Amino acid sequence: MSRLYDTIEPNVIDEKMLQKAVEEQGPQEELGQLAKREGIDYKDVIELQLDFRNLSFNNIEVIEGLEALVKLQDLSLYNNRISKIENLDTLQELQVFSIGNNNLTALENVVYLRKFKNLRTLNLTGNPVCENEQYSMFIAAHLPDLVYLDFRLVDENTRELADIKYQYVIDELKQGEAQALAKLVEEQAKQKELEHHKAAYVEYLNGPFLFESMYAEDTEAARLAYLPGMADLLEAYKSKFVLICENLFAYGLKEHEKRQAEVSTFYECLQEAIQDSQKQGTKIILDFENDNQGLLDMIQNMSSFEIAESKLVKYNEDISQLSDTLMTLEMQTVDQLEEIIKDFERNIADQVSTFIENVQGMMAQCRDLENHHHEKLLEIAINTLEKIVKSEFDEEMPDDVRLLFVDKDTIVNAVNASHDIHLLKIDNREDDIVTKANSWSSSVIEEVHKNELHRNRNRVREINQYIDHLQEEVDNMESLEQME
């Protein structure tokens, strides 16, 4: 297909292109300028045209870089060089898609659009694929919810014929999609479960994962496994080790629930205290306003300057008293919240401390098992060496394993190296749990204090603004009286 822009270098959809497109295509010029000044949150973009605009957005060959436009409903890629519909998975709200005048040649390319359940309007005019005699019926069969194709209503007759012609193909396609969806749901459930385990710091402890990781990096393990009696010894070790890990896993999940419950209870108490303070503050203000309703108008209409002046002085004093009352209430609220926060800190510190102590105890059990296994393995290795030296060892042994028994130092070093790797894995896993638990505790408490400081500052600012507003009214009244 010959086009004016065939001699122009292909364009790439990048941040600069998207920014320019949004700025120039805002629903109002003011909104476009706002996007230009303050930046663009692509999650809020609903409509986007990357089509022929004075060659600005022309000559795109690959659809890419649109992942952040999750709310996009209308997309135009008209008049480009695109040969494949792809990389639009995150655009699940897409309703209108124009990709006419491109290089789409295969009908199968359109099957990709089945994943967009909201797609109702599609424009493919000007693509080589449109010349296929099965074009309309293929589209109608594979996109059953499509209302408009190439600016025309998809008629029911075409849809019925398409359903008949492609019935078996569509049935097979639906079966594949159902299997893929089931697999995706399963993977998402597993990922969600893993995230839950990570939040409890016990991911991959519900099985032999830690044990296997110890041996995965142990280069000597495979050779030492050939020693006499090692199979039974290793199996017994693994069974006991995994049981400890599973106990730690169950304990970690239980403690995570307790921590989450503590956090939830704390915020409920905190919010209850804040709401109670807000209610008291609102009542104080309402009482003040009710007591002084119409007072300024009355003062302004008083014939006696002395009485009016006296009333204003009294009103000023009441405003000062109101300010003091509201600030005192806020100070009391701060003290009350501080006590709640201190209790929470103590509870969290106790929970995390107990959790860490028990984790360290279980990890100590793992180390004890490893030490016991190491002693047994070393004993077997020394006995085997003695038998080899005395030519009393008749069992088959690979050559690389026999190289370990050239002397005592070699076999002892091999066994110790294996032992060190195992201990390091256990230590690292323990350190990881302890570090994450302490980090969580610190971050939660830090966030609580930060939020309380922010709340207090906002409340003090609200009080000052309200008092300033009242005082401004009084100042205006005094100014008027002086002018009179």
Secondary structure, DSSP 8 states (H G I E B T S, - for coil): ---GGGGS--B---HHHHHHHHHHH-SSHHHHHHHHHH---GGG--EEE-S-STTTT--B-S--S-TT-TT--EEE--SS------S-TT-TT--EEE--SS----GGGGGGGGG-TT--EEE-TTSGGGGSTTHHHHHHHH-TT--EETTEE--HHHHHHHHHHTHHHHHHHHHHHHHHHHHHHHHHHHHHHHHHHHHTT-TT-SSSHHHHHHHHT-TTHHHHTTSTTHHHHHHHHHHHHHHHHHHHHHHHHHHHHHHHHHHHHHHHHHHHHHHHHHHHHHHHHHHHHHHTTTHHHHHHT-S-HHHHHHHHHHHHHHHHHHHHHHHHHHHHHHHHHHHHHHHHHHHHHHHHHHHHHHHHHHHHHHHHHHHHHHHHHHHHHHHHHHHHHTT---S---HHHHGGGSSHHHHHHHHHHHHHHHHHHHHHHHHHHHHHHHHHHHHHHHHHHHHHHHHHHHHHHHHHHHHHHHHHHHHHHHHHHHH-
